[in-house]
């Protein structure tokens, strides 16, 4: 994985979600088409010349779209955050949630994202603003 996701990497994400929810004794389910559409739209940001800006936009899209579109039956916010952090690390950026307050802040933001209406531009933009402030270069 660099700036895009292969089918094998998407399948790994699905297995990670399966492990997560089964560990919590919750039912597993996934809409593969919905999930694949999240990752297929990442290429639309390839025209952003500044690499850091491009990676932040893609990461924001991943975080927002998995959270809002809910491709999994359960565990969407956790997987969205995990995949976003991995994507940032693979591209030379770090997003650390060291304190309880930082974890609470991002999960509150993700919960608000879930309840936004379709077409609301703040679904992604609010998370992009947040990530832009919080991520650091390695």
N, C-alpha and C positions, 0 to 999 in steps of 0.2 A: 504494500500500500504506500502510495506517496500522496498524490493529489486526487486519486480516484480509487475506486474499490472494485476488485475483481469479483466474479461470481463465487469463487472459493472463500474470499474474505467475507462476503455477505452471508454465506452459509455458516461461517465461524461465529458471526454476530448472532445468528439465529440460535446456534447451539449454546452460546453464552447466555442468552435470554432463557432458554430452556432450563439450563442448570440453575440459574438464579431463581426462577419461579418454582421449580420443583423442590429446591432446597427449602423454600418457604411453604411448601405443600400447597401451592396455588396451581391452578390449571394453566397449561401451556397452550398457546395458539399463536399463529402468525399469518398475516396476509402478505405473502411473498411479493405480490405485484405492487402493493402499496410501499413496501420496504424498498424494493428495487427502484421504484420511481423517485424516492428520496435521493438515492445515490446517482441516478442517471442525470439528474438536474445539476449536479456539481460542475459539469463541463461548461455550463452557461456563464461561469465566473472566470473562465480561462482568459478572457480579454482584459482582466484587471492586471495592469503591468507590474505594479509593486507586489512582490511576492508575499510580504507580510500581510498586506491588505487583502490579497486574494485568499490566503490561507484562513484569515479571520472570517472572511465572508463565507467561505465554504464550511468552516467549523460552525458558524452561527446557523447556517442552513441545516446542517446535520442535527444540531441540538434542537432547533425549533421544529423542524419537520417531523422528526421521530416523536418528539413530545406531543405535538399538536395532532398529527395524523393517526397516532396510536396504531401502528401496524401490528403490535403484539397484543395479546389478550391482557397481559399484565407486565409490569416491570419496564414500561416505556421510558420513564424519566431516568431511571437508573442506567439503562442501556444507552440511552441518548448521551448521557453525561460521560459514561465510560468510553464510548466510541469517539466522542468529541475530544476527550483528553488524549486518547491514543493517536488520533489523527494529528493533533497539534504536536505531540512529541515526535512523531515520525517526520514532521516538517519543521523541526528545529525550534518549536515554541513550547512553553511550559504554562500549564494552568493548574495551579495548586490550590487546594482547599484545605488549608492547614487547621483552621480554627472551627469550632462549632458554629460561630456566627457566620463565617463564610459559607459553610455547608447549608445553613438555614436560609441564607440570602439567596443562593442559587435555586434551592428547592422551592422557595416561595415564588420566585420568578417563573420557574417551570410550571408550577401549579396555576399561576395566573395565565400562562400561555395556553394551557389546556382549555380554558374557558373562553378564549377569544373567538369571535365570529369569523367565518370563512371570508377571506379577502382583506382582513384587517392587516395593514402593512406592519403593525407593531409586533406581529407574530414573530418575525425574524429580526426586525430592526431593534427592538428592545434588548434581545439577547446579543445582537452584534455590538451594541453600545456597551453592554456589560462586559463581554469578552474583550473588546478593544481596550478597556481600562484594566482588566485583570491579568491578561496573559503577558508573559515575559519571554524574551529570547533566551535560549540556552547560553 
